[in-house]
Amino acid sequence: MEATLHRDCYLEESWFAKEREHIFFAEWTCVARESDIPQSGDYKAINLTGESILLVRGEDDKLRAFFNVCRHRGCQLVDSLAPEQKSGRFKTNIRCPYHSWVYKLDGALHHAPHMEVDKEKYHLYEMALDCWGGFVFVRVKSSDSTLADQLGDIPERFSRYPLVELVCGKRIKYSIAANWKVILENFNECYHCAGVHPELCKVVPDFRKSGGANLDWSDGIPHKKGANTFTFSGTTNREPFPGLNKAEQERHFGELIYPNVMLSMSMDHGAVNILRPTGPEHTEIDCRFLFHPDAVEQPDFDPADAVDFWDLVNRQDWTICENVQRGMHARPFEYGFYAPMEDWSLDIRKYVSSRIDVDAG
């Protein structure tokens, strides 16, 4: 069996600091849905592993990402500690609360009171932003790598799902006392499913067989006979998304989009977990349940059949991940091991090792 990363990679603040620099600031990282900032002047302040980011929809309808800091004295433009100010709308401009420097919605300096300054030199610090499938990604550090480069063939594999059009029917925020890699490793295998997810295994009986070792994830996950979605019954009154092929209408397709999106698509809904690590042993998760707008507009629309099912499965996962996190503190524990049916979990080790020198400690 192959060894996991050393336990320090899951526990130590110094290692998490490396991940911030070489993964979450260097990669395209998902921070929101486009629908979170729908109109001109709308903004959203987001904490990405300690860096406060300001998403703003401009007068030109373009979405931009700025570091949440005034160029004058470094005051935050939006107080990241005030919950009521983490999202809202700028009337016409962005005004610094300290000395009232005013910026246009595109980040250009508009006015500095009682001063004559070269406005071209004091544009807000901007970072790269791009979107796919209605998801907003930012890259804190400069790079020539595009979002398309990072996503690879993922857009093609999900091309028939109307991801951009889907609307959020329910949102749940989770706070998990576990390292983000523990959560991704758990998502990437179903060796644990038989013991942790009895309700899920009733919908997908194959999860009980050989620890899920015989499943071809690229072909989708088959349901029990008569089922075609992830609910307690395996059925729903919602129609399949238009344009899906036969396999997508009958099976479940999931994707881990590094570094922080767990995408799970059924024929009628999507369950998306966006991870926001806040430290080596804590992760916030923004869970969105996405539905077709035609389904949401139906008078009998009720997302509970999918939401309640996923919420139970999620909480079962978070509980076992927290158990793993606590267990790794045991004095003799140094490494875990991947069983043969956990081969996909090796991707996390390979992903991290390709960006940080693991052997350097």
C-alpha positions as a printed NumPy array, in Angstrom:
array([[  0.   ,   0.   ,   0.   ],
       [  1.116,   3.559,  -0.747],
       [  1.697,   5.969,   2.128],
       [ -0.227,   9.203,   2.507],
       [  1.416,  12.545,   3.118],
       [  3.132,  12.874,   6.49 ],
       [  0.803,  13.89 ,   9.314],
       [  2.548,  17.272,   9.608],
       [  0.995,  18.153,   6.24 ],
       [ -2.409,  17.904,   7.899],
       [ -1.605,  19.414,  11.301],
       [  1.127,  22.052,  11.117],
       [  0.556,  25.776,  10.615],
       [  3.908,  26.091,   8.829],
       [  2.797,  23.56 ,   6.204],
       [ -0.555,  25.302,   5.761],
       [  1.339,  28.538,   5.1  ],
       [  3.099,  26.809,   2.197],
       [ -0.222,  25.62 ,   0.823],
       [ -1.589,  29.15 ,   0.952],
       [  1.286,  30.428,  -1.177],
       [  1.776,  27.552,  -3.603],
       [ -1.79 ,  26.289,  -3.974],
       [ -4.575,  28.64 ,  -2.9  ],
       [ -2.824,  31.825,  -4.049],
       [ -1.056,  30.325,  -7.072],
       [ -3.94 ,  28.273,  -8.494],
       [ -7.313,  29.33 ,  -9.833],
       [ -9.489,  28.945,  -6.732],
       [-13.291,  28.989,  -6.681],
       [-14.759,  31.722,  -4.462],
       [-18.399,  32.219,  -5.502],
       [-21.174,  31.798,  -8.054],
       [-21.71 ,  34.559, -10.598],
       [-25.268,  34.888,  -9.345],
       [-23.903,  36.05 ,  -5.969],
       [-22.987,  39.389,  -7.603],
       [-25.758,  39.815, -10.18 ],
       [-26.06 ,  43.575, -10.808],
       [-23.851,  46.583, -11.381],
       [-22.499,  47.85 ,  -8.057],
       [-23.042,  44.563,  -6.237],
       [-20.089,  43.362,  -4.207],
       [-19.026,  40.448,  -2.059],
       [-16.075,  40.312,   0.358],
       [-14.498,  36.865,   0.669],
       [-11.778,  35.508,   2.933],
       [ -9.509,  33.208,   0.936],
       [ -7.142,  31.546,   3.437],
       [ -6.51 ,  34.876,   5.129],
       [ -6.54 ,  37.176,   2.092],
       [ -9.594,  39.446,   1.888],
       [-10.9  ,  39.663,  -1.676],
       [-13.517,  42.068,  -2.988],
       [-15.655,  40.9  ,  -5.912],
       [-17.4  ,  43.801,  -7.685],
       [-19.788,  43.927, -10.662],
       [-18.878,  47.002, -12.729],
       [-21.032,  49.419, -14.69 ],
       [-19.935,  47.506, -17.788],
       [-21.419,  44.344, -16.169],
       [-17.919,  42.888, -15.9  ],
       [-17.037,  41.033, -12.711],
       [-13.68 ,  41.999, -11.169],
       [-11.662,  40.921,  -8.138],
       [ -9.669,  43.388,  -6.029],
       [ -7.588,  43.065,  -2.916],
       [ -9.772,  44.574,  -0.202],
       [ -7.448,  47.461,   0.586],
       [ -7.265,  51.172,  -0.12 ],
       [ -4.122,  52.369,  -1.923],
       [ -3.762,  55.328,   0.475],
       [ -3.138,  53.908,   3.944],
       [ -4.161,  50.278,   3.687],
       [ -7.623,  50.49 ,   5.22 ],
       [-10.038,  47.746,   4.215],
       [-12.617,  49.094,   1.803],
       [-15.196,  46.68 ,   3.233],
       [-14.864,  45.611,   6.87 ],
       [-14.241,  41.874,   6.539],
       [-15.203,  41.32 ,  10.195],
       [-18.659,  42.863,   9.86 ],
       [-21.102,  40.212,   8.621],
       [-23.596,  42.789,   7.384],
       [-20.94 ,  44.271,   5.095],
       [-19.659,  41.062,   3.508],
       [-22.04 ,  41.597,   0.606],
       [-24.064,  44.549,  -0.595],
       [-24.178,  47.218,  -3.261],
       [-22.059,  50.29 ,  -3.92 ],
       [-24.337,  53.09 ,  -5.15 ],
       [-21.94 ,  54.535,  -7.696],
       [-18.391,  54.256,  -6.37 ],
       [-16.237,  52.496,  -3.781],
       [-15.397,  54.846,  -0.905],
       [-12.684,  54.109,   1.627],
       [-14.154,  54.617,   5.134],
       [-10.902,  56.132,   6.454],
       [-10.019,  59.209,   4.351],
       [-12.757,  58.95 ,   1.71 ],
       [-10.614,  58.086,  -1.243],
       [-13.143,  57.144,  -3.909],
       [-12.703,  54.516,  -6.608],
       [-14.84 ,  53.693,  -9.608],
       [-16.377,  50.236,  -9.847],
       [-13.605,  49.224, -12.24 ],
       [-10.997,  50.04 ,  -9.571],
       [ -9.782,  53.338, -11.037],
       [ -9.153,  56.148,  -8.544],
       [-11.915,  58.743,  -8.939],
       [-11.189,  61.247,  -6.162],
       [ -8.68 ,  61.841,  -3.359],
       [ -9.984,  64.666,  -1.101],
       [ -7.827,  67.778,  -0.818],
       [ -5.055,  66.22 ,  -2.907],
       [ -3.753,  66.362,  -6.428],
       [ -2.555,  62.876,  -7.329],
       [ -1.774,  60.978, -10.501],
       [ -4.916,  58.828, -10.595],
       [ -3.33 ,  56.387, -13.034],
       [ -0.885,  55.309, -10.323],
       [ -3.461,  54.459,  -7.681],
       [ -5.789,  51.954,  -9.262],
       [ -7.011,  49.319,  -6.797],
       [ -4.872,  46.203,  -6.676],
       [ -6.592,  43.786,  -9.019],
       [ -6.211,  40.019,  -9.355],
       [ -7.102,  37.656, -12.174],
       [-10.722,  36.495, -12.347],
       [-12.435,  34.053, -14.682],
       [-15.635,  32.021, -14.705],
       [-16.747,  28.577, -15.761],
       [-20.136,  26.957, -15.354],
       [-21.392,  29.93 , -13.356],
       [-18.559,  29.511, -10.833],
       [-16.172,  32.398, -10.099],
       [-12.461,  31.636,  -9.842],
       [ -9.666,  34.003,  -8.829],
       [ -5.891,  33.713,  -8.894],
       [ -4.153,  35.806,  -6.274],
       [ -0.616,  35.508,  -7.66 ],
       [  0.278,  36.514, -11.198],
       [  0.745,  33.702, -13.678],
       [  0.37 ,  32.925, -17.368],
       [ -1.736,  29.875, -16.546],
       [ -5.37 ,  30.237, -17.582],
       [ -8.44 ,  28.784, -15.933],
       [ -8.936,  26.678, -19.056],
       [ -5.439,  25.246, -18.584],
       [ -6.245,  24.265, -15.024],
       [ -9.669,  22.768, -15.747],
       [ -8.383,  20.605, -18.587],
       [-11.126,  18.344, -19.966],
       [-13.58 ,  18.945, -17.105],
       [-15.7  ,  21.445, -19.115],
       [-16.051,  18.902, -21.923],
       [-17.141,  16.141, -19.551],
       [-19.852,  18.38 , -18.08 ],
       [-20.758,  20.194, -21.283],
       [-24.328,  18.846, -21.403],
       [-25.167,  20.026, -17.879],
       [-26.592,  23.595, -17.983],
       [-24.324,  24.709, -15.143],
       [-24.433,  28.417, -15.98 ],
       [-28.233,  28.473, -15.942],
       [-28.716,  26.588, -12.688],
       [-30.017,  28.499,  -9.692],
       [-29.463,  27.891,  -6.009],
       [-32.488,  26.261,  -4.409],
       [-30.821,  25.897,  -1.023],
       [-27.535,  26.836,   0.597],
       [-25.955,  25.326,   3.701],
       [-22.737,  26.469,   5.363],
       [-20.709,  23.917,   7.284],
       [-17.809,  24.449,   9.683],
       [-15.554,  21.385,   9.895],
       [-12.691,  20.724,  12.294],
       [-10.595,  18.948,   9.678],
       [ -7.852,  19.669,   7.181],
       [ -9.066,  20.4  ,   3.654],
       [ -7.048,  17.475,   2.25 ],
       [ -8.758,  15.019,   4.603],
       [-12.092,  16.187,   3.167],
       [-10.927,  15.873,  -0.447],
       [ -9.437,  12.441,   0.177],
       [-12.731,  11.327,   1.661],
       [-14.607,  12.645,  -1.387],
       [-12.269,  10.793,  -3.73 ],
       [-13.024,   7.261,  -2.498],
       [-15.957,   5.123,  -1.435],
       [-14.094,   2.534,   0.616],
       [-15.782,   4.214,   3.58 ],
       [-19.31 ,   4.294,   2.123],
       [-20.598,   0.947,   3.391],
       [-19.761,   1.813,   7.003],
       [-20.456,   5.55 ,   6.981],
       [-23.331,   6.014,   4.5  ],
       [-26.045,   3.33 ,   4.889],
       [-28.693,   5.572,   3.325],
       [-26.464,   6.354,   0.342],
       [-25.734,   2.673,  -0.168],
       [-29.464,   1.936,  -0.39 ],
       [-29.552,   4.195,  -3.458],
       [-26.198,   2.926,  -4.804],
       [-25.857,  -0.714,  -3.702],
       [-22.589,  -1.082,  -5.647],
       [-20.895,   1.085,  -3.011],
       [-21.087,  -1.925,  -0.697],
       [-19.314,  -4.221,  -3.165],
       [-15.55 ,  -4.5  ,  -2.745],
       [-15.35 ,  -1.031,  -1.238],
       [-16.475,   0.483,  -4.524],
       [-13.342,  -0.874,  -6.188],
       [-15.159,  -2.095,  -9.296],
       [-16.904,   1.158, -10.133],
       [-15.834,   3.082, -13.234],
       [-16.31 ,   6.634, -12.026],
       [-15.835,   8.102, -15.498],
       [-18.922,   6.171, -16.668],
       [-21.018,   7.505, -13.824],
       [-22.34 ,   5.872, -10.68 ],
       [-25.262,   3.464, -11.236],
       [-28.263,   3.635,  -8.937],
       [-30.467,   0.821,  -7.715],
       [-33.102,  -0.42 , -10.135],
       [-35.778,   2.204, -10.699],
       [-33.691,   5.063,  -9.264],
       [-32.06 ,   7.902, -11.183],
       [-31.094,  10.593,  -8.67 ],
       [-29.639,  11.2  ,  -5.218],
       [-32.635,  11.336,  -2.882],
       [-33.731,   8.914,  -0.166],
       [-36.009,   7.134,  -2.653],
       [-33.695,   7.573,  -5.619],
       [-36.529,   9.332,  -7.463],
       [-38.01 ,  12.82 ,  -7.769],
       [-40.777,  14.685,  -9.564],
       [-38.224,  16.962, -11.252],
       [-37.45 ,  16.398, -14.914],
       [-33.903,  15.67 , -16.097],
       [-31.878,  18.645, -17.255],
       [-32.496,  19.169, -20.983],
       [-29.771,  17.877, -23.288],
       [-28.334,  15.125, -21.072],
       [-27.341,  11.842, -22.685],
       [-28.782,   8.513, -21.56 ],
       [-26.031,   7.821, -19.009],
       [-26.357,  11.292, -17.479],
       [-30.135,  10.851, -17.164],
       [-29.646,   7.602, -15.249],
       [-26.35 ,   7.917, -13.36 ],
       [-24.532,  10.213, -10.992],
       [-21.362,  12.042, -12.06 ],
       [-18.906,  13.647,  -9.669],
       [-15.742,  15.657, -10.079],
       [-13.073,  16.983,  -7.757],
       [-12.003,  20.335,  -9.188],
       [ -8.72 ,  21.193,  -7.518],
       [ -8.08 ,  22.836,  -5.242],
       [-11.464,  23.413,  -3.618],
       [-14.626,  22.278,  -5.442],
       [-16.456,  18.984,  -4.967],
       [-19.007,  18.824,  -7.783],
       [-21.735,  16.165,  -7.726],
       [-24.299,  16.092, -10.527],
       [-27.525,  14.121, -10.68 ],
       [-29.935,  14.248, -13.597],
       [-32.105,  16.92 , -11.91 ],
       [-29.823,  18.769,  -9.483],
       [-26.253,  19.515,  -8.513],
       [-24.709,  19.452,  -5.046],
       [-21.6  ,  21.612,  -4.915],
       [-19.26 ,  21.984,  -1.946],
       [-16.852,  24.927,  -2.157],
       [-14.068,  24.557,   0.435],
       [-12.489,  27.522,   2.2  ],
       [ -9.664,  26.365,   4.472],
       [ -9.096,  28.736,   7.378],
       [ -6.236,  26.848,   9.015],
       [ -4.512,  23.48 ,   9.061],
       [ -7.315,  21.941,  11.113],
       [-10.383,  23.864,  10.064],
       [-12.357,  24.195,   6.842],
       [-15.482,  26.183,   6.008],
       [-17.716,  24.716,   3.314],
       [-20.23 ,  26.627,   1.234],
       [-22.676,  23.992,  -0.036],
       [-24.987,  24.957,  -2.915],
       [-27.88 ,  22.892,  -4.232],
       [-28.444,  23.838,  -7.857],
       [-31.617,  23.303,  -9.855],
       [-32.907,  24.196, -13.301],
       [-34.826,  27.506, -13.245],
       [-37.827,  25.821, -14.894],
       [-38.027,  23.398, -11.964],
       [-37.689,  26.191,  -9.387],
       [-40.545,  28.099, -11.001],
       [-42.97 ,  25.193, -10.616],
       [-45.594,  25.851,  -7.92 ],
       [-44.818,  22.511,  -6.248],
       [-41.038,  22.955,  -6.271],
       [-39.528,  21.537,  -3.1  ],
       [-35.778,  20.848,  -2.968],
       [-36.03 ,  18.971,   0.335],
       [-35.853,  15.495,  -1.203],
       [-32.343,  16.204,  -2.492],
       [-31.233,  18.673,   0.181],
       [-32.162,  16.508,   3.158],
       [-30.467,  13.494,   1.601],
       [-27.249,  15.362,   0.822],
       [-27.221,  17.127,   4.182],
       [-27.28 ,  13.753,   5.937],
       [-24.523,  12.344,   3.701],
       [-22.452,  15.502,   4.125],
       [-22.726,  15.469,   7.904],
       [-21.75 ,  11.812,   7.991],
       [-18.66 ,  12.718,   5.951],
       [-17.764,  15.734,   8.084],
       [-18.075,  13.698,  11.282],
       [-15.742,  10.969,  10.077],
       [-13.284,  13.54 ,   8.682],
       [-13.142,  15.252,  12.079],
       [-12.525,  11.844,  13.625],
       [ -9.591,  11.339,  11.25 ],
       [ -8.224,  14.786,  12.097],
       [ -8.293,  14.09 ,  15.816],
       [ -6.809,  10.629,  15.316],
       [ -3.77 ,  11.949,  13.468],
       [ -2.663,  13.652,  16.681],
       [ -1.891,  10.237,  18.192],
       [  1.769,  10.131,  19.199],
       [  2.826,   7.07 ,  17.125],
       [  0.947,   8.084,  13.972],
       [  3.135,   9.413,  11.146],
       [  1.551,   8.249,   7.901],
       [ -1.682,   6.684,   6.759],
       [ -1.945,   4.239,   3.871],
       [ -4.066,   4.064,   0.745],
       [ -5.775,   0.727,   0.132],
       [ -6.005,  -0.404,  -3.529],
       [ -9.593,   0.871,  -3.829],
       [ -8.412,   4.297,  -2.647],
       [ -6.103,   4.864,  -5.62 ],
       [ -7.901,   8.074,  -6.559],
       [ -7.01 ,   9.505,  -3.178],
       [ -3.395,   9.307,  -4.265],
       [ -4.242,  12.221,  -6.55 ],
       [ -4.235,  14.531,  -3.512],
       [ -0.757,  13.413,  -2.589],
       [  0.433,  13.814,  -6.17 ],
       [ -1.335,  17.147,  -6.545],
       [  0.234,  18.625,  -3.41 ],
       [  3.661,  17.088,  -4.065],
       [  3.761,  18.58 ,  -7.563],
       [  3.386,  22.071,  -6.088],
       [  5.287,  21.83 ,  -2.797],
       [  8.48 ,  19.967,  -2.004],
       [  7.079,  17.455,   0.458],
       [ 10.482,  15.984,   1.245],
       [ 11.767,  19.386,   2.311],
       [  9.417,  19.274,   5.3  ]])
